[in-house]
Amino acid sequence: KMLEIMGRTKVWCDIMSLTIPDGIFLDKLIEGLSTIVENAKNAEKPVVIRILVGNIIGAPARCTYLVKKLTKNLSEDANIHLWVGAWRKGVSWNHAKLIAVDGRYLLQGGHNLWDAHYLKNNPVHDLSMEMEGRITHDGHLFANSQWRYIRRKQLTRCGYVIDRFIPDAVLVPWKSRVTVTEYPVNKASEFPPIYNADLVPKYEKPSGSVPTLSLGRYGRLTFGRPSDDAFIAMFGSAKTIIRLSIQDLGPVCVPKTQIALPGCTWPKPYLNALAEAIWDRDVKVEIVVSNPGSVPGGLNPLEANYGNGWSCVDCAAEIIKRIQKEFKNNVDDVALRTKVENNLRICYIRHAGKNVYDDGKSIGNHSKFLCIDNIASYTGSQNLYVCDLAEWGVLIDDKSETEKILEDYWNPLWEASFIETDCDVQKVMDSLQINRDGEPVNKFLPGGKKKLDDAAKMASVRRVLVEEDTTFP
């Protein structure tokens, strides 16, 4: 599918992911680029390809490496201009996953471009969506702001020395880091152009189009977090049922414990909105989460770990605690227990009732899917646990299309996964006094900032390119 979408490119292709691709994903990206080059032979202007990834703490982005891999077999007269860039600002970086082509064709959702996670044994579950239409313009525009930050940061005095001249494969200790590599050198500009809808071919609105809305956030690049507000509004609008397929609700833990990292907390605004929906409006809430500590593809927990360590009971208890806090004058244990029994169902992801693969390894879930009243649904890159990254996804505000998604995705998922004992009512009620937040940290006190930085490093995705390659350092 990724190859197919790229192959439709005539003018402009944006690709965004958490890190650079590997394995079969890299092979298909190279193949897709070759198709674009073929399409571009008779084009008046070079086709623009912008690839943007996150510059994760502890894992340099290696943009130059990727450019060399992608262009190794291209002819010198290939009519394309290619840029690969990455950025980090504090503990924010790109986490969106999308391919946007010519303002028309879009593939977006939760899938990273990692071979071992998806294409080997014990793959993690994920959800992405192919779309066609004007919503694709929003994907291009979302990339624009991140490319602007890369340009702005690299043109500073500090950026000129650190970001431009220190090789992007070198690990540097600075809080912020941007890198960009262009191709062909001396023909393409140092930074890519900024997308505008006037640059791509016009087309009629596809038949069967439905209302959609892009939801995104830029982490520390901006002050606001619009998609966070949108999720809260979605929960607040629910009248009958909220359905979630997510990786986790709780914060990242100290490995092999249920102790949240210092400064890490549960997403109180989301939990408040869910609590209000359950208590005030009698809304049903159904949630599928990853089995804690799921590791795909024979990797180790430092390379991949889906599920932050919390149980379904923990997730339910934190929602119920918000009911106690928000409605403390009107809550008694009997009414609370009734709400847990009738309105809140949380389970681990399963295959036909089993939460492990045949070799005993647990099944992971990396999807980010929200559905409200069987009318509107979101698919995208944003987790609900607290993590201040740049995210993007699409809300489909159409009952008929949402019902199709439920039929294709949610209904089989819920039928295979739901077991009532995952969220035992008595265990939930007995655990309401547990404090599951991480140690409070004041970043303005001595040592406080270091604790937060250490927690951010531990919570970061630790992933390096394992493949040995002597051709491209």
C-alpha positions as CSV (number, residue, x, y, z in Angstrom):
1,K,0.0,0.0,0.0
2,M,2.8,2.4,0.8
3,L,4.4,1.7,-2.6
4,E,1.1,2.1,-4.3
5,I,0.4,5.5,-2.7
6,M,3.9,6.8,-3.5
7,G,3.6,5.6,-7.1
8,R,0.8,8.0,-7.7
9,T,3.1,11.0,-7.2
10,K,3.2,13.6,-10.0
11,V,4.3,16.7,-8.2
12,W,4.7,16.3,-4.4
13,C,5.1,13.5,-1.8
14,D,5.4,14.0,2.0
15,I,6.4,11.0,4.1
16,M,6.4,11.2,7.9
17,S,7.3,8.6,10.5
18,L,8.9,8.3,14.0
19,T,12.3,7.1,12.6
20,I,13.8,6.1,9.3
21,P,12.5,2.8,7.7
22,D,14.3,-0.5,7.7
23,G,14.0,-4.0,6.2
24,I,11.1,-4.5,3.8
25,F,9.8,-1.0,4.5
26,L,13.1,0.5,3.3
27,D,13.0,-1.7,0.2
28,K,9.5,-0.6,-0.7
29,L,10.5,3.1,-0.1
30,I,13.4,2.6,-2.5
31,E,11.0,1.0,-5.0
32,G,8.5,3.7,-4.5
33,L,11.1,6.4,-5.1
34,S,12.1,4.7,-8.4
35,T,8.5,4.8,-9.5
36,I,8.4,8.5,-8.7
37,V,11.6,9.0,-10.8
38,E,10.0,7.2,-13.7
39,N,6.8,9.4,-13.4
40,A,9.0,12.5,-13.3
41,K,10.9,12.0,-16.5
42,N,8.8,14.3,-18.5
43,A,7.8,16.7,-15.7
44,E,8.6,20.4,-16.2
45,K,9.9,20.7,-12.7
46,P,11.6,18.3,-10.3
47,V,9.2,16.3,-8.2
48,V,9.4,17.2,-4.5
49,I,9.8,14.5,-1.9
50,R,10.1,15.5,1.8
51,I,10.7,12.8,4.4
52,L,10.5,13.9,8.0
53,V,11.2,11.8,11.1
54,G,11.8,12.4,14.8
55,N,15.2,13.0,16.3
56,I,14.7,10.9,19.4
57,I,16.7,11.3,22.5
58,G,19.5,8.8,22.4
59,A,18.8,7.7,18.8
60,P,20.3,10.0,16.1
61,A,18.1,10.2,13.0
62,R,20.8,9.4,10.3
63,C,19.2,11.4,7.5
64,T,22.3,11.3,5.4
65,Y,22.4,7.5,5.6
66,L,18.8,7.3,4.4
67,V,19.4,9.6,1.5
68,K,22.4,7.5,0.4
69,K,20.3,4.3,0.6
70,L,17.4,5.8,-1.3
71,T,19.5,7.3,-4.1
72,K,22.2,4.8,-4.5
73,N,20.9,3.4,-7.8
74,L,19.3,6.6,-9.2
75,S,20.6,8.0,-12.4
76,E,22.2,11.5,-12.3
77,D,19.5,13.0,-14.4
78,A,16.7,11.8,-12.0
79,N,14.1,14.6,-12.1
80,I,13.5,14.8,-8.3
81,H,14.5,16.9,-5.4
82,L,14.6,14.9,-2.1
83,W,15.0,16.0,1.5
84,V,15.2,13.9,4.6
85,G,15.0,15.9,7.9
86,A,14.5,15.4,11.6
87,W,14.0,17.5,14.7
88,R,13.8,17.5,18.4
89,K,12.9,20.3,20.8
90,G,13.2,19.2,24.4
91,V,11.2,16.0,24.7
92,S,9.1,16.7,21.6
93,W,9.7,15.3,18.1
94,N,7.6,14.0,15.2
95,H,5.5,11.0,16.0
96,A,3.0,11.3,13.1
97,K,2.9,8.6,10.4
98,L,1.6,9.6,7.0
99,I,2.2,9.5,3.3
100,A,0.5,12.5,1.5
101,V,0.7,12.7,-2.3
102,D,-0.3,15.7,-4.5
103,G,-2.9,17.0,-2.1
104,R,-5.1,14.0,-3.0
105,Y,-3.9,10.6,-1.8
106,L,-3.3,9.9,1.9
107,L,-2.2,7.0,4.0
108,Q,-2.1,7.7,7.7
109,G,-2.4,6.2,11.1
110,G,-0.3,4.3,13.7
111,H,2.2,2.2,11.6
112,N,5.9,2.9,12.0
113,L,8.2,1.7,9.2
114,W,9.8,-1.0,11.3
115,D,10.3,-4.5,9.8
116,A,10.8,-6.5,13.0
117,H,7.8,-4.9,14.7
118,Y,5.2,-5.7,11.9
119,L,6.6,-8.2,9.4
120,K,8.3,-10.9,11.6
121,N,7.0,-13.2,14.2
122,N,4.6,-11.9,16.9
123,P,3.8,-8.6,15.1
124,V,2.2,-5.8,17.0
125,H,-1.3,-4.8,16.0
126,D,-1.8,-1.4,14.4
127,L,-4.3,0.6,12.4
128,S,-3.9,3.0,9.5
129,M,-6.3,4.3,6.9
130,E,-6.1,5.1,3.2
131,M,-8.0,8.2,2.1
132,E,-8.5,10.3,-1.0
133,G,-9.5,13.9,-1.1
134,R,-8.8,17.4,0.2
135,I,-8.0,16.2,3.7
136,T,-4.6,15.3,2.2
137,H,-3.8,19.0,1.9
138,D,-3.9,19.1,5.7
139,G,-1.3,16.4,5.9
140,H,1.1,18.4,3.7
141,L,0.4,21.6,5.7
142,F,1.1,19.8,9.0
143,A,4.5,18.9,7.6
144,N,5.2,22.5,6.6
145,S,5.4,23.8,10.2
146,Q,7.9,21.2,11.2
147,W,10.1,21.9,8.2
148,R,9.9,25.6,9.0
149,Y,11.2,24.8,12.5
150,I,14.1,22.8,11.0
151,R,15.0,25.8,8.8
152,R,14.6,28.4,11.6
153,K,16.7,26.4,14.1
154,Q,19.5,25.5,11.7
155,L,19.9,29.1,10.6
156,T,20.6,30.3,14.1
157,R,24.2,30.7,15.2
158,C,24.1,27.6,17.4
159,G,22.3,25.7,14.7
160,Y,24.8,26.7,12.1
161,V,27.6,25.2,14.1
162,I,26.0,22.2,15.7
163,D,23.2,21.1,13.4
164,R,24.8,21.9,10.1
165,F,28.3,20.6,10.7
166,I,28.1,17.8,13.2
167,P,27.2,14.7,11.3
168,D,23.6,13.6,11.9
169,A,24.7,10.1,13.0
170,V,26.6,11.6,16.0
171,L,24.8,11.7,19.3
172,V,24.8,15.2,20.8
173,P,23.7,16.2,24.3
174,W,21.8,19.3,23.4
175,K,18.1,19.5,24.2
176,S,17.2,20.6,20.7
177,R,18.6,19.2,17.4
178,V,17.7,19.5,13.8
179,T,19.2,17.8,10.7
180,V,18.4,17.9,7.0
181,T,20.1,16.3,4.0
182,E,19.2,17.2,0.4
183,Y,19.5,15.5,-2.9
184,P,21.0,16.1,-5.4
185,V,23.6,18.2,-3.7
186,N,24.3,21.5,-5.4
187,K,21.0,21.3,-7.3
188,A,18.4,21.0,-4.6
189,S,18.2,23.8,-2.1
190,E,19.4,23.2,1.5
191,F,15.9,23.3,2.8
192,P,12.8,22.0,1.0
193,P,10.1,24.3,-0.4
194,I,6.9,24.9,1.5
195,Y,3.8,23.1,0.3
196,N,0.9,25.1,-1.2
197,A,-2.3,23.7,-2.7
198,D,-1.7,25.8,-5.8
199,L,1.4,23.7,-6.6
200,V,-0.4,20.4,-7.2
201,P,-3.1,19.5,-9.8
202,K,-6.7,20.4,-9.2
203,Y,-9.3,17.7,-9.1
204,E,-13.0,17.3,-8.5
205,K,-14.2,16.2,-5.1
206,P,-14.3,12.3,-5.1
207,S,-17.7,10.8,-5.2
208,G,-18.9,9.4,-1.9
209,S,-16.9,12.0,0.0
210,V,-17.8,12.5,3.7
211,P,-17.0,15.2,6.3
212,T,-13.5,14.8,7.8
213,L,-11.4,16.9,10.1
214,S,-7.7,16.7,10.7
215,L,-6.6,16.7,14.3
216,G,-3.0,17.5,15.2
217,R,-0.5,18.9,17.7
218,Y,3.1,20.1,17.4
219,G,4.4,19.3,20.9
220,R,6.8,22.0,22.2
221,L,6.9,23.8,18.8
222,T,3.7,25.6,19.8
223,F,1.8,26.6,23.0
224,G,-1.5,24.9,22.1
225,R,-2.4,21.2,21.9
226,P,-5.4,21.3,19.6
227,S,-5.9,17.5,19.2
228,D,-5.9,17.1,23.0
229,D,-8.8,19.5,23.2
230,A,-10.6,17.7,20.3
231,F,-10.4,14.4,22.1
232,I,-11.8,15.9,25.3
233,A,-14.6,17.5,23.2
234,M,-15.3,14.1,21.6
235,F,-15.7,12.4,24.9
236,G,-17.8,15.3,26.2
237,S,-20.2,14.9,23.2
238,A,-20.8,11.2,23.7
239,K,-24.4,10.3,24.5
240,T,-24.4,6.5,24.4
241,I,-20.9,4.8,23.9
242,I,-17.2,5.6,23.7
243,R,-14.9,2.9,22.1
244,L,-11.1,3.1,22.3
245,S,-8.4,0.8,20.9
246,I,-5.1,2.1,22.3
247,Q,-1.7,1.1,23.5
248,D,-2.2,2.2,27.1
249,L,-3.7,4.9,29.3
250,G,-1.1,5.1,32.0
251,P,2.4,6.6,32.0
252,V,5.7,4.8,31.2
253,C,7.0,2.8,34.1
254,V,10.3,1.9,35.5
255,P,11.1,-1.4,33.7
256,K,9.5,-4.5,35.1
257,T,7.5,-2.5,37.7
258,Q,4.3,-0.6,38.1
259,I,6.1,2.5,39.3
260,A,5.6,5.5,37.0
261,L,8.8,7.4,36.0
262,P,9.4,10.6,38.0
263,G,7.2,13.4,36.8
264,C,5.0,11.1,34.7
265,T,1.2,11.2,35.4
266,W,-2.0,9.8,34.1
267,P,-3.9,11.9,31.5
268,K,-6.3,13.6,34.0
269,P,-8.2,15.8,31.4
270,Y,-9.1,12.7,29.3
271,L,-10.0,10.7,32.4
272,N,-12.1,13.5,33.7
273,A,-14.0,13.6,30.4
274,L,-14.6,9.8,30.5
275,A,-15.6,10.0,34.1
276,E,-18.2,12.7,33.4
277,A,-19.6,10.8,30.5
278,I,-20.0,7.6,32.6
279,W,-21.4,9.3,35.7
280,D,-23.4,12.2,34.3
281,R,-24.7,10.8,31.0
282,D,-24.7,7.1,31.6
283,V,-22.4,6.6,28.7
284,K,-20.8,3.1,28.1
285,V,-17.0,3.0,27.7
286,E,-15.3,0.1,26.0
287,I,-11.5,0.0,25.8
288,V,-9.0,-2.5,24.3
289,V,-5.4,-2.0,25.4
290,S,-2.1,-3.8,24.8
291,N,-1.0,-6.6,26.9
292,P,1.7,-5.1,29.2
293,G,5.3,-5.5,28.0
294,S,4.5,-7.0,24.6
295,V,7.7,-7.4,22.5
296,P,7.4,-8.3,18.8
297,G,9.7,-9.9,16.3
298,G,12.3,-11.4,18.7
299,L,13.4,-8.0,19.8
300,N,14.3,-7.1,23.4
301,P,12.3,-4.7,25.7
302,L,14.7,-1.8,25.0
303,E,14.1,-2.0,21.3
304,A,10.3,-2.5,21.5
305,N,7.8,-2.6,24.3
306,Y,4.1,-2.1,23.7
307,G,2.1,-1.5,26.8
308,N,3.5,0.7,29.6
309,G,3.0,-1.9,32.4
310,W,-0.5,-1.1,33.6
311,S,-3.4,-3.6,34.0
312,C,-7.0,-3.2,32.9
313,V,-7.8,-2.9,36.6
314,D,-5.3,0.0,36.9
315,C,-6.9,1.8,34.0
316,A,-10.4,1.3,35.3
317,A,-9.5,2.4,38.8
318,E,-7.9,5.7,37.5
319,I,-11.2,6.5,35.6
320,I,-13.3,5.7,38.7
321,K,-11.0,7.8,40.9
322,R,-11.8,10.8,38.7
323,I,-15.5,10.2,39.3
324,Q,-14.8,10.3,43.0
325,K,-12.9,13.5,42.7
326,E,-15.2,15.4,40.3
327,F,-18.5,14.3,41.9
328,K,-17.4,13.7,45.5
329,N,-20.6,15.0,47.1
330,N,-22.8,12.7,45.1
331,V,-20.9,9.4,45.0
332,D,-21.3,6.4,47.2
333,D,-19.7,3.0,46.8
334,V,-22.9,1.2,45.7
335,A,-23.5,3.6,42.9
336,L,-19.8,3.6,41.9
337,R,-19.7,-0.2,41.8
338,T,-22.8,-0.2,39.6
339,K,-21.2,2.1,37.2
340,V,-18.1,-0.1,37.0
341,E,-20.3,-3.1,36.3
342,N,-22.6,-1.6,33.8
343,N,-20.7,1.2,32.0
344,L,-16.9,0.4,32.0
345,R,-15.4,-2.5,30.1
346,I,-11.7,-2.7,29.6
347,C,-9.8,-5.7,28.1
348,Y,-6.5,-6.8,26.7
349,I,-6.2,-7.4,22.9
350,R,-6.6,-11.0,22.0
351,H,-6.7,-13.5,19.2
352,A,-9.8,-15.7,19.6
353,G,-9.7,-15.2,23.3
354,K,-5.9,-15.8,23.7
355,N,-3.7,-12.9,24.7
356,V,-0.5,-14.6,23.7
357,Y,1.0,-16.0,20.5
358,D,1.6,-19.7,20.1
359,D,5.2,-19.3,21.6
360,G,3.8,-17.6,24.7
361,K,4.8,-14.1,23.8
362,S,2.0,-11.5,24.6
363,I,0.1,-9.7,21.9
364,G,0.8,-5.9,21.6
365,N,-1.6,-3.1,20.4
366,H,-0.3,0.1,18.9
367,S,-3.5,1.3,17.4
368,K,-4.9,4.8,18.2
369,F,-8.7,4.5,17.5
370,L,-11.5,6.5,19.1
371,C,-15.2,6.1,18.2
372,I,-18.1,8.2,19.6
373,D,-21.7,6.9,19.5
374,N,-21.0,4.9,16.3
375,I,-21.2,8.2,14.5
376,A,-17.7,9.7,14.4
377,S,-14.3,8.0,14.6
378,Y,-10.6,9.0,14.8
379,T,-7.6,7.1,13.4
380,G,-4.2,8.6,13.8
381,S,-0.8,8.6,15.6
382,Q,-1.7,10.1,19.0
383,N,-1.6,8.0,22.1
384,L,-3.8,8.8,25.1
385,Y,-1.1,8.4,27.7
386,V,0.9,11.7,28.4
387,C,3.6,12.2,25.8
388,D,4.2,15.6,24.3
389,L,5.0,14.7,20.7
390,A,3.9,16.0,17.3
391,E,0.8,14.0,16.2
392,W,-1.7,13.9,13.4
393,G,-4.8,12.0,12.6
394,V,-8.2,12.2,10.9
395,L,-11.7,12.4,12.4
396,I,-14.4,10.9,10.1
397,D,-17.7,12.6,11.0
398,D,-20.1,10.3,9.2
399,K,-22.3,7.6,10.6
400,S,-22.3,5.3,7.5
401,E,-18.5,5.3,7.1
402,T,-18.0,4.9,10.9
403,E,-20.3,1.9,10.9
404,K,-18.2,0.4,8.1
405,I,-15.0,0.9,10.2
406,L,-16.7,-0.7,13.2
407,E,-17.7,-3.7,11.1
408,D,-14.3,-4.1,9.6
409,Y,-12.1,-3.3,12.6
410,W,-13.8,-2.9,16.0
411,N,-16.4,-5.6,16.0
412,P,-14.0,-8.4,15.2
413,L,-11.4,-6.9,17.6
414,W,-13.9,-6.7,20.5
415,E,-15.4,-10.2,19.8
416,A,-11.9,-11.7,19.9
417,S,-10.6,-9.7,22.9
418,F,-13.3,-9.1,25.5
419,I,-13.2,-11.2,28.6
420,E,-15.0,-9.8,31.6
421,T,-12.4,-10.9,34.2
422,D,-9.8,-8.5,32.8
423,C,-11.5,-5.7,34.6
424,D,-12.7,-7.4,37.9
425,V,-15.0,-5.1,39.7
426,Q,-13.9,-6.0,43.2
427,K,-10.2,-5.5,42.3
428,V,-11.0,-2.1,40.8
429,M,-12.9,-1.0,44.0
430,D,-10.1,-2.3,46.2
431,S,-7.4,-0.4,44.4
432,L,-8.9,3.1,44.4
433,Q,-6.5,4.3,47.1
434,I,-3.4,3.4,45.1
435,N,-1.3,6.4,43.8
436,R,-0.2,5.4,40.4
437,D,1.4,8.8,39.4
438,G,5.2,9.1,39.3
439,E,7.1,11.0,41.9
440,P,6.3,14.7,41.8
441,V,9.2,16.7,40.4
442,N,9.7,20.5,40.5
443,K,11.9,21.3,37.6
444,F,12.9,24.6,39.2
445,L,14.6,22.9,42.2
446,P,18.1,21.5,42.1
447,G,18.1,18.0,40.7
448,G,14.5,18.3,39.6
449,K,15.3,19.1,36.0
450,K,17.7,16.2,35.8
451,K,15.1,13.8,37.1
452,L,12.7,14.9,34.4
453,D,15.4,14.6,31.7
454,D,16.4,11.1,32.9
455,A,12.8,10.1,32.9
456,A,12.4,11.4,29.3
457,K,15.4,9.5,28.2
458,M,14.1,6.3,29.7
459,A,10.7,6.8,28.2
460,S,12.1,7.5,24.7
461,V,12.0,4.8,22.1
462,R,15.4,3.2,22.2
463,R,15.9,1.9,18.7
464,V,19.0,1.8,16.5
465,L,19.6,0.4,13.1
466,V,20.8,-3.1,13.7
467,E,21.8,-3.8,10.1
468,E,25.5,-3.7,9.6
469,D,26.4,-1.5,6.6
470,T,29.9,-0.6,5.7
471,T,29.0,1.3,2.6
472,F,27.1,4.1,4.3
473,P,28.3,5.1,7.7
